[in-house]
Amino acid sequence: MNENLTPGVIEILNPTFVNKGLDENPYEIAAKKGIQINEDIELYAVTGKFTDKDKKLIYISADKGYFSQDQQVIELTGNVLMYDDLGNKTSTEKATIDIEIKKTVLTNKVISVTNTSEIQSDSSVVDDENGLITYTGTVSYTHLRAHETRDERGSPRRRVKKKGGGGGGGGGGGG
């Protein structure tokens, strides 16, 4: 324990939080270090696993997180990455995951990549309960050909940009 911390603050090495209930939302959140302040915990070098409504695993990682055990909400910041076993990836600088209602809000430079497309937006909401992903702000969509890698994308003629408050559902990653 670090002696220099404020009274009532506890430093925890390698904290792990697991919920494996049958009727609950199974998840696991781990970090290299945590600082507990009352019921909430500030986490550093965060990793985690969540199960979506179809029982598929969604993995997360971030530089930092803030986990409220009472509210079942984790806020992630810095190099946030969400991905699944199918190769779908979503990256952003900030995400808030509400474990209870299975909703994730991603803000600040959201990039979602699947094996066939890339969507970039200012923000995104992943509503796992309703199977809906909404992209908002400035949104651009790039269709990738089957033989193309992300670095081999062709001319900008295939790129479609949308501006404004709407964004469609679908797309990749998230959870």
TIRO-2110 file (N, C-alpha, C; in Angstrom, 1 decimal):
// TIRO-2110
0.8, -1.2, 0.0, N, 1, A
0.0, 0.0, 0.0, CA, 1, A
0.9, 1.2, 0.0, C, 1, A
0.5, 2.3, -0.7, N, 2, A
1.3, 3.5, -0.8, CA, 2, A
0.9, 4.4, 0.3, C, 2, A
1.9, 4.8, 1.1, N, 3, A
1.7, 5.6, 2.3, CA, 3, A
1.4, 7.1, 1.9, C, 3, A
1.6, 7.5, 0.7, N, 4, A
1.4, 8.9, 0.3, CA, 4, A
0.0, 9.2, -0.1, C, 4, A
-0.9, 8.2, -0.2, N, 5, A
-2.2, 8.5, -0.6, CA, 5, A
-3.1, 9.2, 0.5, C, 5, A
-4.1, 9.8, 0.0, N, 6, A
-5.0, 10.5, 0.9, CA, 6, A
-5.7, 9.5, 1.8, C, 6, A
-6.0, 9.8, 3.1, N, 7, A
-6.7, 8.9, 3.9, CA, 7, A
-8.0, 8.4, 3.3, C, 7, A
-8.4, 7.2, 3.4, N, 8, A
-9.6, 6.6, 2.9, CA, 8, A
-9.4, 6.2, 1.4, C, 8, A
-8.2, 6.3, 0.9, N, 9, A
-7.9, 5.9, -0.5, CA, 9, A
-7.0, 4.7, -0.4, C, 9, A
-7.4, 3.7, -1.2, N, 10, A
-6.6, 2.4, -1.1, CA, 10, A
-6.1, 2.1, -2.5, C, 10, A
-4.8, 1.8, -2.5, N, 11, A
-4.1, 1.4, -3.8, CA, 11, A
-4.2, -0.1, -3.9, C, 11, A
-4.6, -0.6, -5.1, N, 12, A
-4.8, -2.1, -5.3, CA, 12, A
-3.9, -2.5, -6.5, C, 12, A
-3.1, -3.5, -6.3, N, 13, A
-2.3, -4.0, -7.5, CA, 13, A
-3.1, -5.1, -8.1, C, 13, A
-3.2, -5.1, -9.5, N, 14, A
-3.8, -6.1, -10.3, CA, 14, A
-5.3, -6.4, -9.9, C, 14, A
-6.1, -5.3, -9.7, N, 15, A
-7.5, -5.6, -9.3, CA, 15, A
-8.3, -6.3, -10.5, C, 15, A
-9.2, -7.2, -10.1, N, 16, A
-10.0, -7.9, -11.1, CA, 16, A
-11.4, -8.0, -10.6, C, 16, A
-12.4, -7.7, -11.4, N, 17, A
-13.8, -7.7, -11.1, CA, 17, A
-14.5, -8.6, -12.0, C, 17, A
-15.2, -9.6, -11.5, N, 18, A
-15.8, -10.6, -12.3, CA, 18, A
-17.3, -10.8, -11.9, C, 18, A
-18.2, -10.9, -12.9, N, 19, A
-19.6, -11.2, -12.7, CA, 19, A
-19.9, -12.3, -13.6, C, 19, A
-20.2, -13.5, -13.1, N, 20, A
-20.5, -14.7, -13.9, CA, 20, A
-21.9, -15.2, -13.7, C, 20, A
-22.8, -14.4, -13.1, N, 21, A
-24.1, -14.9, -12.9, CA, 21, A
-24.9, -15.4, -14.1, C, 21, A
-25.7, -16.3, -14.0, N, 22, A
-26.4, -16.9, -15.2, CA, 22, A
-27.4, -15.9, -15.7, C, 22, A
-28.1, -15.2, -14.9, N, 23, A
-29.1, -14.2, -15.4, CA, 23, A
-28.5, -12.8, -15.5, C, 23, A
-27.3, -12.6, -15.1, N, 24, A
-26.7, -11.3, -15.1, CA, 24, A
-26.0, -11.1, -16.4, C, 24, A
-25.3, -10.0, -16.5, N, 25, A
-24.4, -9.7, -17.7, CA, 25, A
-23.0, -10.1, -17.3, C, 25, A
-22.5, -11.2, -17.8, N, 26, A
-21.2, -11.7, -17.4, CA, 26, A
-20.1, -10.7, -17.9, C, 26, A
-19.1, -10.4, -17.1, N, 27, A
-18.0, -9.6, -17.5, CA, 27, A
-16.8, -9.9, -16.6, C, 27, A
-15.7, -9.4, -17.1, N, 28, A
-14.5, -9.4, -16.3, CA, 28, A
-13.7, -8.1, -16.6, C, 28, A
-13.3, -7.4, -15.6, N, 29, A
-12.5, -6.2, -15.8, CA, 29, A
-11.3, -6.3, -14.9, C, 29, A
-10.1, -6.1, -15.5, N, 30, A
-8.9, -6.2, -14.8, CA, 30, A
-8.0, -5.0, -15.1, C, 30, A
-7.0, -4.7, -14.3, N, 31, A
-6.1, -3.6, -14.5, CA, 31, A
-4.8, -3.9, -13.8, C, 31, A
-3.7, -3.2, -14.2, N, 32, A
-2.4, -3.4, -13.5, CA, 32, A
-2.4, -2.7, -12.1, C, 32, A
-3.2, -1.6, -12.0, N, 33, A
-3.3, -0.9, -10.7, CA, 33, A
-4.6, -0.3, -10.6, C, 33, A
-5.1, -0.2, -9.4, N, 34, A
-6.4, 0.5, -9.1, CA, 34, A
-6.2, 1.3, -7.8, C, 34, A
-7.0, 2.4, -7.8, N, 35, A
-7.0, 3.3, -6.6, CA, 35, A
-8.5, 3.4, -6.2, C, 35, A
-8.8, 2.8, -5.1, N, 36, A
-10.2, 2.8, -4.6, CA, 36, A
-10.5, 4.0, -3.8, C, 36, A
-11.5, 4.8, -4.2, N, 37, A
-12.0, 5.9, -3.5, CA, 37, A
-13.5, 5.7, -3.2, C, 37, A
-13.8, 5.4, -1.9, N, 38, A
-15.1, 5.0, -1.5, CA, 38, A
-15.5, 3.7, -2.3, C, 38, A
-16.6, 3.8, -3.1, N, 39, A
-17.1, 2.6, -3.8, CA, 39, A
-16.6, 2.5, -5.3, C, 39, A
-15.9, 3.6, -5.7, N, 40, A
-15.5, 3.7, -7.1, CA, 40, A
-14.0, 3.4, -7.2, C, 40, A
-13.5, 2.9, -8.3, N, 41, A
-12.1, 2.6, -8.5, CA, 41, A
-11.6, 3.1, -9.8, C, 41, A
-10.5, 3.9, -9.6, N, 42, A
-9.7, 4.4, -10.8, CA, 42, A
-8.7, 3.3, -11.2, C, 42, A
-8.8, 2.9, -12.5, N, 43, A
-8.0, 1.8, -13.0, CA, 43, A
-6.9, 2.3, -14.0, C, 43, A
-5.8, 1.6, -14.0, N, 44, A
-4.7, 1.9, -15.0, CA, 44, A
-4.3, 0.7, -15.8, C, 44, A
-4.2, 0.8, -17.1, N, 45, A
-3.9, -0.3, -18.0, CA, 45, A
-5.0, -1.3, -17.9, C, 45, A
-6.2, -1.0, -18.4, N, 46, A
-7.4, -1.7, -18.2, CA, 46, A
-7.6, -2.7, -19.3, C, 46, A
-8.0, -3.9, -19.0, N, 47, A
-8.5, -4.9, -20.0, CA, 47, A
-9.8, -5.5, -19.5, C, 47, A
-10.5, -6.1, -20.4, N, 48, A
-11.8, -6.7, -20.0, CA, 48, A
-12.4, -7.5, -21.0, C, 48, A
-13.5, -8.3, -20.6, N, 49, A
-14.3, -9.1, -21.5, CA, 49, A
-15.7, -8.9, -21.1, C, 49, A
-16.6, -8.8, -22.1, N, 50, A
-18.0, -8.7, -21.8, CA, 50, A
-18.7, -9.6, -22.8, C, 50, A
-19.9, -10.1, -22.4, N, 51, A
-20.6, -11.0, -23.3, CA, 51, A
-21.8, -10.2, -23.9, C, 51, A
-22.0, -10.2, -25.2, N, 52, A
-23.1, -9.5, -25.8, CA, 52, A
-24.3, -10.4, -25.7, C, 52, A
-25.4, -9.8, -26.2, N, 53, A
-26.7, -10.6, -26.1, CA, 53, A
-26.7, -11.9, -26.8, C, 53, A
-25.8, -12.1, -27.8, N, 54, A
-25.7, -13.3, -28.5, CA, 54, A
-24.7, -14.3, -27.9, C, 54, A
-24.2, -13.9, -26.7, N, 55, A
-23.2, -14.7, -26.0, CA, 55, A
-21.8, -14.7, -26.6, C, 55, A
-21.5, -13.7, -27.5, N, 56, A
-20.2, -13.6, -28.0, CA, 56, A
-19.4, -12.7, -27.1, C, 56, A
-18.1, -13.0, -27.1, N, 57, A
-17.2, -12.1, -26.2, CA, 57, A
-16.8, -10.9, -27.0, C, 57, A
-16.8, -9.8, -26.2, N, 58, A
-16.3, -8.5, -26.7, CA, 58, A
-15.1, -8.1, -25.7, C, 58, A
-14.0, -7.8, -26.3, N, 59, A
-12.8, -7.5, -25.4, CA, 59, A
-12.6, -6.0, -25.4, C, 59, A
-12.0, -5.5, -24.3, N, 60, A
-11.7, -4.1, -24.3, CA, 60, A
-10.3, -3.9, -23.7, C, 60, A
-9.7, -2.8, -24.1, N, 61, A
-8.5, -2.3, -23.4, CA, 61, A
-8.5, -0.8, -23.5, C, 61, A
-7.8, -0.2, -22.5, N, 62, A
-7.7, 1.3, -22.4, CA, 62, A
-6.5, 1.6, -21.5, C, 62, A
-6.0, 2.8, -21.6, N, 63, A
-5.0, 3.3, -20.7, CA, 63, A
-5.5, 3.5, -19.3, C, 63, A
-6.7, 4.0, -19.2, N, 64, A
-7.2, 4.3, -17.9, CA, 64, A
-8.7, 4.1, -17.8, C, 64, A
-9.2, 3.8, -16.7, N, 65, A
-10.7, 3.6, -16.5, CA, 65, A
-11.1, 4.0, -15.1, C, 65, A
-12.4, 4.2, -15.0, N, 66, A
-13.0, 4.6, -13.8, CA, 66, A
-14.3, 3.7, -13.6, C, 66, A
-14.3, 2.8, -12.6, N, 67, A
-15.3, 1.8, -12.5, CA, 67, A
-16.2, 2.1, -11.3, C, 67, A
-17.5, 2.2, -11.5, N, 68, A
-18.4, 2.4, -10.4, CA, 68, A
-19.1, 1.0, -10.3, C, 68, A
-18.8, 0.3, -9.2, N, 69, A
-19.4, -1.0, -9.0, CA, 69, A
-20.9, -0.9, -8.7, C, 69, A
-21.3, 0.2, -8.0, N, 70, A
-22.7, 0.4, -7.6, CA, 70, A
-23.5, 0.6, -8.9, C, 70, A
-23.1, 1.4, -9.8, N, 71, A
-23.8, 1.8, -11.0, CA, 71, A
-23.6, 0.8, -12.1, C, 71, A
-22.6, 0.0, -12.0, N, 72, A
-22.2, -1.0, -13.1, CA, 72, A
-21.8, -0.2, -14.4, C, 72, A
-21.0, 0.8, -14.2, N, 73, A
-20.6, 1.7, -15.3, CA, 73, A
-19.1, 1.8, -15.3, C, 73, A
-18.4, 1.7, -16.4, N, 74, A
-17.0, 1.9, -16.5, CA, 74, A
-16.7, 2.9, -17.6, C, 74, A
-16.0, 4.0, -17.2, N, 75, A
-15.6, 5.0, -18.2, CA, 75, A
-14.1, 4.7, -18.5, C, 75, A
-13.8, 4.6, -19.8, N, 76, A
-12.5, 4.3, -20.3, CA, 76, A
-11.9, 5.5, -21.1, C, 76, A
-10.6, 5.8, -20.9, N, 77, A
-10.0, 6.9, -21.6, CA, 77, A
-8.6, 6.5, -22.1, C, 77, A
-8.2, 7.1, -23.2, N, 78, A
-6.9, 6.8, -23.7, CA, 78, A
-6.7, 5.5, -24.5, C, 78, A
-6.5, 5.5, -25.8, N, 79, A
-6.3, 4.3, -26.6, CA, 79, A
-7.3, 3.2, -26.3, C, 79, A
-8.6, 3.6, -26.3, N, 80, A
-9.7, 2.6, -26.0, CA, 80, A
-9.8, 1.7, -27.3, C, 80, A
-9.8, 0.4, -27.1, N, 81, A
-10.0, -0.5, -28.1, CA, 81, A
-11.0, -1.6, -27.7, C, 81, A
-12.0, -1.8, -28.6, N, 82, A
-13.0, -2.9, -28.4, CA, 82, A
-12.9, -3.8, -29.6, C, 82, A
-12.9, -5.1, -29.4, N, 83, A
-12.8, -6.0, -30.5, CA, 83, A
-13.4, -7.3, -30.2, C, 83, A
-13.7, -8.2, -31.2, N, 84, A
-14.3, -9.5, -31.0, CA, 84, A
-13.5, -10.5, -31.7, C, 84, A
-13.9, -11.8, -31.6, N, 85, A
-13.2, -12.9, -32.2, CA, 85, A
-13.3, -13.0, -33.7, C, 85, A
-14.2, -12.2, -34.3, N, 86, A
-14.4, -12.2, -35.7, CA, 86, A
-13.5, -11.1, -36.4, C, 86, A
-12.7, -10.4, -35.6, N, 87, A
-11.8, -9.4, -36.2, CA, 87, A
-12.4, -8.0, -36.3, C, 87, A
-13.6, -7.8, -35.8, N, 88, A
-14.2, -6.4, -35.8, CA, 88, A
-13.5, -5.6, -34.7, C, 88, A
-13.1, -4.4, -35.0, N, 89, A
-12.4, -3.6, -34.1, CA, 89, A
-13.0, -2.2, -34.1, C, 89, A
-13.1, -1.6, -32.9, N, 90, A
-13.5, -0.2, -32.8, CA, 90, A
-12.5, 0.5, -31.8, C, 90, A
-12.0, 1.6, -32.3, N, 91, A
-11.1, 2.4, -31.4, CA, 91, A
-11.6, 3.8, -31.2, C, 91, A
-11.3, 4.4, -30.1, N, 92, A
-11.7, 5.8, -29.7, CA, 92, A
-10.8, 6.3, -28.6, C, 92, A
-11.0, 7.5, -28.2, N, 93, A
-10.3, 8.1, -27.1, CA, 93, A
-11.1, 8.0, -25.8, C, 93, A
-12.4, 7.8, -25.9, N, 94, A
-13.2, 7.8, -24.7, CA, 94, A
-14.4, 6.9, -24.9, C, 94, A
-14.7, 6.0, -23.9, N, 95, A
-15.9, 5.2, -24.0, CA, 95, A
-16.5, 5.0, -22.6, C, 95, A
-17.8, 5.0, -22.6, N, 96, A
-18.6, 4.7, -21.3, CA, 96, A
-19.4, 3.5, -21.6, C, 96, A
-19.2, 2.5, -20.8, N, 97, A
-19.9, 1.2, -20.9, CA, 97, A
-20.9, 1.1, -19.7, C, 97, A
-22.2, 1.0, -20.0, N, 98, A
-23.2, 0.8, -19.0, CA, 98, A
-23.5, -0.7, -19.0, C, 98, A
-22.9, -1.5, -18.1, N, 99, A
-23.0, -2.9, -18.1, CA, 99, A
-24.5, -3.4, -17.9, C, 99, A
-25.2, -2.7, -17.1, N, 100, A
-26.6, -3.1, -16.7, CA, 100, A
-27.5, -3.0, -17.9, C, 100, A
-27.4, -1.9, -18.7, N, 101, A
-28.4, -1.8, -19.8, CA, 101, A
-27.7, -2.2, -21.2, C, 101, A
-26.4, -2.6, -21.1, N, 102, A
-25.7, -3.1, -22.3, CA, 102, A
-25.7, -2.0, -23.4, C, 102, A
-25.2, -0.8, -23.0, N, 103, A
-25.1, 0.3, -23.9, CA, 103, A
-23.7, 0.9, -23.7, C, 103, A
-23.0, 1.2, -24.9, N, 104, A
-21.7, 1.8, -24.9, CA, 104, A
-21.8, 3.1, -25.7, C, 104, A
-21.2, 4.2, -25.1, N, 105, A
-21.2, 5.5, -25.8, CA, 105, A
-19.7, 5.7, -26.0, C, 105, A
-19.3, 5.9, -27.3, N, 106, A
-18.0, 6.2, -27.7, CA, 106, A
-17.9, 7.6, -28.2, C, 106, A
-16.9, 8.3, -27.8, N, 107, A
-16.7, 9.7, -28.2, CA, 107, A
-15.3, 10.0, -28.6, C, 107, A
-15.1, 11.0, -29.5, N, 108, A
-13.8, 11.4, -29.8, CA, 108, A
-13.0, 10.5, -30.8, C, 108, A
-13.2, 10.7, -32.0, N, 109, A
-12.4, 9.9, -33.1, CA, 109, A
-12.8, 8.4, -33.0, C, 109, A
-14.0, 8.1, -33.3, N, 110, A
-14.4, 6.7, -33.4, CA, 110, A
-14.1, 6.1, -34.7, C, 110, A
-13.4, 4.9, -34.7, N, 111, A
-13.0, 4.2, -36.0, CA, 111, A
-13.5, 2.8, -35.8, C, 111, A
-14.4, 2.3, -36.6, N, 112, A
-14.9, 0.9, -36.5, CA, 112, A
-14.5, 0.2, -37.8, C, 112, A
-13.8, -0.9, -37.7, N, 113, A
-13.3, -1.6, -38.9, CA, 113, A
-13.8, -3.1, -38.8, C, 113, A
-14.3, -3.5, -39.9, N, 114, A
-14.7, -4.9, -40.1, CA, 114, A
-13.8, -5.5, -41.3, C, 114, A
-14.0, -6.7, -41.7, N, 115, A
-13.2, -7.2, -42.8, CA, 115, A
-13.7, -6.6, -44.1, C, 115, A
-14.8, -5.9, -44.2, N, 116, A
-15.3, -5.3, -45.4, CA, 116, A
-15.5, -3.8, -45.4, C, 116, A
-15.4, -3.2, -44.2, N, 117, A
-15.6, -1.7, -44.2, CA, 117, A
-14.9, -1.0, -43.1, C, 117, A
-14.8, 0.3, -43.2, N, 118, A
-14.3, 1.1, -42.1, CA, 118, A
-15.2, 2.3, -42.0, C, 118, A
-15.7, 2.6, -40.8, N, 119, A
-16.5, 3.7, -40.5, CA, 119, A
-15.8, 4.6, -39.5, C, 119, A
-15.7, 5.9, -39.8, N, 120, A
-15.1, 6.9, -38.9, CA, 120, A
-16.2, 7.9, -38.6, C, 120, A
-16.3, 8.2, -37.3, N, 121, A
-17.3, 9.2, -36.8, CA, 121, A
-16.8, 10.0, -35.6, C, 121, A
-17.5, 11.1, -35.3, N, 122, A
-17.2, 11.8, -34.1, CA, 122, A
-17.6, 11.1, -32.9, C, 122, A
-18.7, 10.3, -32.9, N, 123, A
-19.2, 9.6, -31.8, CA, 123, A
-20.1, 8.4, -32.3, C, 123, A
-20.3, 7.5, -31.4, N, 124, A
-21.1, 6.3, -31.7, CA, 124, A
-21.8, 5.8, -30.4, C, 124, A
-23.0, 5.2, -30.6, N, 125, A
-23.6, 4.5, -29.5, CA, 125, A
-23.9, 3.1, -29.9, C, 125, A
-23.4, 2.1, -29.1, N, 126, A
-23.7, 0.7, -29.4, CA, 126, A
-24.7, 0.3, -28.4, C, 126, A
-25.9, -0.1, -28.9, N, 127, A
-27.0, -0.5, -28.1, CA, 127, A
-27.1, -2.0, -28.3, C, 127, A
-26.5, -2.8, -27.5, N, 128, A
-26.4, -4.3, -27.6, CA, 128, A
-27.8, -4.9, -27.4, C, 128, A
-28.6, -4.3, -26.5, N, 129, A
-29.9, -4.9, -26.2, CA, 129, A
-30.8, -4.9, -27.4, C, 129, A
-30.7, -3.8, -28.2, N, 130, A
-31.6, -3.6, -29.4, CA, 130, A
-30.8, -4.0, -30.7, C, 130, A
-29.6, -4.3, -30.6, N, 131, A
-28.8, -4.7, -31.8, CA, 131, A
-28.6, -3.5, -32.7, C, 131, A
-28.3, -2.3, -32.2, N, 132, A
-28.2, -1.1, -33.0, CA, 132, A
-26.9, -0.4, -32.7, C, 132, A
-26.2, 0.0, -33.8, N, 133, A
-25.1, 0.9, -33.7, CA, 133, A
-25.4, 2.2, -34.4, C, 133, A
-25.3, 3.3, -33.7, N, 134, A
-25.6, 4.6, -34.3, CA, 134, A
-24.3, 5.5, -34.4, C, 134, A
-23.9, 6.0, -35.5, N, 135, A
-22.8, 6.9, -35.7, CA, 135, A
-23.3, 8.3, -35.9, C, 135, A
-22.7, 9.3, -35.2, N, 136, A
-23.1, 10.6, -35.2, CA, 136, A
-22.0, 11.6, -35.5, C, 136, A
-22.4, 12.8, -35.8, N, 137, A
-21.4, 13.9, -36.2, CA, 137, A
-20.9, 13.7, -37.6, C, 137, A
-19.7, 14.0, -37.9, N, 138, A
-19.1, 13.7, -39.2, CA, 138, A
-18.8, 12.3, -39.4, C, 138, A
-19.5, 11.6, -40.4, N, 139, A
-19.4, 10.2, -40.5, CA, 139, A
-18.8, 9.9, -41.9, C, 139, A
-17.8, 9.0, -42.0, N, 140, A
-17.3, 8.6, -43.3, CA, 140, A
-17.3, 7.1, -43.4, C, 140, A
-17.6, 6.5, -44.5, N, 141, A
-17.7, 5.1, -44.7, CA, 141, A
-16.8, 4.7, -45.9, C, 141, A
-16.0, 3.7, -45.7, N, 142, A
-15.2, 3.2, -46.8, CA, 142, A
-15.4, 1.7, -46.9, C, 142, A
-15.8, 1.3, -48.1, N, 143, A
-16.0, -0.1, -48.4, CA, 143, A
-14.6, -0.7, -48.8, C, 143, A
-14.2, -1.8, -48.2, N, 144, A
-13.0, -2.5, -48.5, CA, 144, A
-13.3, -3.7, -49.4, C, 144, A
-12.6, -3.9, -50.5, N, 145, A
-12.7, -5.0, -51.3, CA, 145, A
-12.2, -6.2, -50.6, C, 145, A
-12.6, -7.4, -50.9, N, 146, A
-12.2, -8.6, -50.2, CA, 146, A
-10.7, -8.9, -50.2, C, 146, A
-10.0, -8.5, -51.3, N, 147, A
-8.6, -8.8, -51.4, CA, 147, A
-7.8, -7.6, -50.8, C, 147, A
-8.4, -6.5, -50.4, N, 148, A
-7.7, -5.3, -50.0, CA, 148, A
-7.4, -5.4, -48.5, C, 148, A
-6.2, -4.9, -48.1, N, 149, A
-5.9, -4.7, -46.7, CA, 149, A
-6.2, -3.2, -46.4, C, 149, A
-6.2, -2.9, -45.1, N, 150, A
-6.6, -1.5, -44.7, CA, 150, A
-5.6, -0.5, -45.3, C, 150, A
-4.3, -0.9, -45.5, N, 151, A
-3.3, 0.0, -46.0, CA, 151, A
-3.3, 0.1, -47.6, C, 151, A
-4.1, -0.8, -48.2, N, 152, A
-4.1, -0.8, -49.7, CA, 152, A
-5.3, -0.2, -50.3, C, 152, A
-6.1, 0.6, -49.5, N, 153, A
-7.3, 1.2, -50.0, CA, 153, A
-7.0, 2.0, -51.3, C, 153, A
-8.0, 2.0, -52.2, N, 154, A
-7.9, 2.7, -53.4, CA, 154, A
-8.2, 4.2, -53.4, C, 154, A
-8.7, 4.6, -54.5, N, 155, A
-8.9, 6.1, -54.7, CA, 155, A
-10.0, 6.6, -53.8, C, 155, A
-10.0, 7.9, -53.5, N, 156, A
-11.1, 8.5, -52.7, CA, 156, A
-12.5, 8.5, -53.4, C, 156, A
-12.6, 8.0, -54.6, N, 157, A
-13.9, 8.0, -55.3, CA, 157, A
-14.8, 7.0, -54.6, C, 157, A
-14.3, 6.0, -53.9, N, 158, A
-15.1, 5.0, -53.2, CA, 158, A
-15.5, 5.5, -51.8, C, 158, A
-15.1, 6.6, -51.4, N, 159, A
-15.4, 7.1, -50.1, CA, 159, A
-16.6, 8.0, -50.0, C, 159, A
-17.5, 7.7, -49.1, N, 160, A
-18.7, 8.5, -48.9, CA, 160, A
-18.7, 9.2, -47.6, C, 160, A
-18.9, 10.5, -47.6, N, 161, A
-18.9, 11.2, -46.3, CA, 161, A
-20.3, 11.8, -46.0, C, 161, A
-20.7, 11.7, -44.7, N, 162, A
-21.9, 12.3, -44.3, CA, 162, A
-21.6, 13.3, -43.2, C, 162, A
-22.3, 14.4, -43.2, N, 163, A
-22.1, 15.3, -42.1, CA, 163, A
-23.5, 15.5, -41.5, C, 163, A
-23.4, 15.8, -40.2, N, 164, A
-24.7, 16.1, -39.5, CA, 164, A
-25.0, 15.1, -38.4, C, 164, A
-26.2, 15.2, -37.8, N, 165, A
-26.5, 14.4, -36.6, CA, 165, A
-26.9, 13.0, -36.9, C, 165, A
-27.1, 12.6, -38.1, N, 166, A
-27.6, 11.2, -38.3, CA, 166, A
-26.5, 10.3, -38.7, C, 166, A
-26.7, 9.1, -38.4, N, 167, A
-25.7, 8.0, -38.8, CA, 167, A
-26.5, 6.8, -38.8, C, 167, A
-26.2, 5.9, -39.6, N, 168, A
-26.9, 4.7, -39.8, CA, 168, A
-26.5, 3.6, -38.8, C, 168, A
-27.3, 2.6, -38.7, N, 169, A
-27.0, 1.5, -37.9, CA, 169, A
-26.0, 0.6, -38.7, C, 169, A
-25.7, -0.5, -38.1, N, 170, A
-24.8, -1.4, -38.8, CA, 170, A
-23.4, -1.1, -38.5, C, 170, A
-22.5, -1.8, -39.2, N, 171, A
-21.1, -1.4, -39.0, CA, 171, A
-20.4, -2.4, -38.1, C, 171, A
-19.3, -2.1, -37.6, N, 172, A
-18.5, -3.1, -36.9, CA, 172, A
-18.2, -2.8, -35.5, C, 172, A
-17.7, -3.8, -34.9, N, 173, A
-17.0, -3.7, -33.6, CA, 173, A
-18.0, -3.3, -32.5, C, 173, A
-17.5, -2.9, -31.4, N, 174, A
-18.3, -2.4, -30.3, CA, 174, A
-19.0, -3.4, -29.5, C, 174, A
-19.4, -3.0, -28.3, N, 175, A
-20.2, -3.9, -27.5, CA, 175, A
-20.2, -3.5, -26.2, C, 175, A
END
